[in-house]
Amino acid sequence: MKFETVIGLEVHVELATASKMFCGCSTSFGAAANSQVCPICLGMPGVLPVVNQEAVQLALKTAVAFHCQIAAVCRFARKSYFYPDLPKNYQISQYEEPLATGGWLEISGQRIRIRRIHLEEDAGKLIHPEQDQTYSLIDFNRTGIPLMEIVTEPDLRSPEAAVEFLQRLRQNLRYLRVSDCSMEEGSLRCDANISVRREGQPGLGVKVEVKNLNSFKSVRKALLFEASRQTRLLIEGKPFRQETRLWNENLGITESMRGKEQAHDYRYFPEPDLVPLRFEAGVTASLKTEVVELPQARRERLIKDYGLSSYEAEVLTAEKEVADYFEEAVRYYPQPRMVANWIMGDLAGLLREKKCAINQQPVTAEMLGELARMVHDGKITMTAAKDVLRETFNTGKHPALVVQERNLVQIDDASAVKTVVDQVIAENPKAWADFLAGTDKAIGFLIGQVMRKTRGRANPRKVEELIRGYRHGK
Ligand SMILES: [Zn+2]
């Protein structure tokens, strides 16, 4: 008997606003505990919330980018529940009248439908000291930070598809500059609804909500675990209930947390302290002009306009800044494949080494273009160019200047190269003998010695030709 996994996601995204959802407190991450709070976000009696306009605009922009219908009127609602990190004992969210409904995002050629996008506020953070488990601490800095919740339809059919959706979503939100989506800082969090049914069975199986998924890896692992747990129960014919389960990262299992609450448990009602939001006609049209070219469109354009492979286009569009850098470098040096190789190879290596982003280092697109041109024109060798890139990356010196200062211009003079080759052969009789005896590996060593002596200024292909020519000559 075959089984099918059905997954829907609820993604919480912290919006990239400077201040909180309903007060003026800062949203910056990492400040001293409880240093970014005020009577409003602490839920003191008698205070009045005021909606953050920027947060609304960012959510609208997301809705437009994901092809959603923007509500003519949307309203905030109180979601009542008690938890120590929620000082008001209710969260301001949206319920029956969300900001937007009915959109989609494409993954691997399949449209994953988005049921709704709404705005709400984040809760505080509980800290449980490991050394003493008799007390807990609360940091209210996160309380009231604008959250956008994106809810999908149950269109995903595997844990891998769920992860792919999240990765694409994150990429798109970063392009839109709606959120930094840093999972380490909790700016992107996700709950997953997962059920298993017999293939062909109408309707959905018993749904389980999995919470506490803080990385792509934990999403994948938790959903794989849950899919096999539910499948086993179905095979054994054991009934199980709809519930909320927590992912336990250390044990690698999901654990029952509570029976699934129903909406009426939250006693939703319209927030009396906030007026409904009414969007003027034309708001969608004006937002469309603000929505940048998104990753998928950009991938397609890079393939079409620059002749890149789909793999190259995928890597170069992973971050908007990298794609911008690539296109700028190509303007300086119109050999797209070569520029792409430099960015994906040596430059990416340096960025990984120093753990920095492409727009946080000194090699400008113009410098990279110039470097590629010098190699192409035969002014410097590839070996030298790699060193030049590293020096430019470390010092910010223009590649042309580095080449000049370090005297790296390629030795074009054949007799000068020959002199060095002769020297190397004389100094390495064993390698030379091996090579003559037919050990082809030895030539690599000899070429390496020539490159070292010329500090990378000889053309390795010419050196090889020369050495092989000697053998034929002898
Ligand atoms: Zn505040």
Residues whose N, C-alpha, C, O or C-beta is under 5 A from the ligand:
A	BS01	ZN	C23 G24 C25 Q36 V37 C38 I40 C41
